[in-house]
């Protein structure tokens, strides 16, 4: 099993064009249809930015602010502009573009450019690819993929569970029982994302996505039992490939000298990759059902998401009772009628 420590994975500085094409063609849920027009330079050229560019102004001759390090897209506008030019003018316009060391060119919406321009690109070691997807749709898919590739990541020791649709990251010192709690949650119908090593990826909008590693996947280590395969044992209903991390649940050994929150009036947070996440510290003592508590944490988070905070409601009731100084009320029900059960 991987070493039990937290460490930061450096953000990727570049990927090759060949890697980009291979991954786009094999995306989970259905790859993108891509036709190779010219692959010269695909294995060597490096992509260093997670953003694409449409070089319309460059074709027109303005290159002052050209971001040539990005993937370049020729859509309907750019291709129709080239079609409107004479062959000599096309050569001049296209030279404005390929005079820069751009990593690659994509022709969207099944657009085509003259063969001589493709040959010119090949001479500059610039690969060219074609896709039937409209420009806006292709840009969205390309942006999502590149954002993942260049996103900052961190690997943490813990277990990530999907409990009632909420991503709970269970943390705590080695051997405290994270995997056992996760296994009990799986038995109760919840889903495992990763155990032992959770890879966190920061996405736009301060969103953390957690996933497992290729090596461990959905295996789980239970002390005294060994490795078990959750997918083989419980089926595909018990696993998922990735999940947004929404709450950190830190399992702690009970410390009688430490003060633990009882009313939940003060929220605690844990920062991971610059994202602040709600933190719940659960002390472990005999008799505590940690699995049920994890379910309650997930449901309580759902209530807060929909605008209901039990701690705030109780605080309002307490303040209202303090304002009613003359009240003699001692209980909520003063008359039980004929219910003598």
ZIVENRA-V481841 format. One record per pair of residues at least 6 apart in sequence whose C-alpha atoms are under 6 Angstrom apart, sorted by the first residue. I is the first residue (numbers start at 1). J is the second residue. D is the distance in whole Angstrom. If there is no record, write none. Layout:
# ZIVENRA-V481841
i=[I	I]
j=[J	J]
d=[D	D]
This chain:
# ZIVENRA-V481841
i=[4	5	6	6	6	7	8	9	9	11	11	12	13	14	14	14	15	15	16	16	16	17	17	18	18	24	24	25	25	33	34	34	35	35	36	37	37	38	38	39	40	40	40	41	41	41	42	45	49	50	50	52	52	52	53	54	54	56	59	68	69	71	72	73	73	74	75	75	82	104	104	105	106	106	106	107	108	108	108	108	109	109	109	110	110	152	153	153	154	154	155	155	156	156	157	157	158	158	158	158	159	159	159	159	159	160	160	160	160	161	161	161	161	161	162	163	166	167	167	167	168	168	169	169	170	170	171	172	172	181	191	191	192	193	193	193	193	194	194	195	198	198	199	199	199	200	200	201	201	202	206	208	208	209	209	209	210	210	210	211	218	219	219	219	220	220	221	247	247	248	249	249	250	251	252	252	252	253	253	254	254	264	265	268	269	269	269	270	270	270]
j=[157	157	155	156	157	155	154	153	154	150	152	150	48	46	47	48	46	47	45	46	47	42	45	42	43	31	32	31	32	131	130	131	129	130	129	128	129	127	128	127	122	125	127	125	126	127	127	103	70	146	147	70	71	72	72	72	73	78	93	102	102	104	105	105	106	107	108	135	90	126	127	128	128	129	130	130	130	131	134	135	132	133	134	131	132	202	200	201	199	200	198	199	197	198	196	197	170	171	196	197	169	170	194	195	196	168	169	193	194	167	168	191	192	193	191	190	298	244	245	246	247	248	248	249	249	250	250	250	251	291	238	239	239	239	240	241	242	211	212	220	211	212	210	211	212	209	210	208	209	208	275	244	245	243	244	245	242	243	244	242	230	228	229	230	227	228	227	277	278	279	279	280	281	282	282	283	284	283	284	283	284	311	311	279	277	278	279	276	277	279]
d=[6	6	6	5	6	6	5	5	5	6	5	5	6	6	5	4	6	5	6	5	6	5	6	5	5	6	6	4	5	6	6	5	6	5	5	5	5	5	5	5	6	5	5	5	6	6	6	5	6	5	5	5	5	6	5	6	5	6	5	5	6	6	5	6	5	5	5	6	6	5	5	5	6	5	6	5	6	5	6	5	4	5	5	6	4	6	5	5	6	5	6	4	6	5	5	5	5	5	5	6	6	5	6	4	6	6	5	5	5	6	5	6	5	6	5	5	6	6	5	5	5	6	5	6	5	6	5	5	5	6	4	5	5	6	5	6	6	6	5	6	6	5	6	5	6	6	5	6	5	5	6	6	6	6	4	6	6	5	6	5	6	6	5	6	6	5	5	6	5	5	6	5	5	5	6	5	6	6	5	5	5	6	6	5	5	5	5	6	5	6]
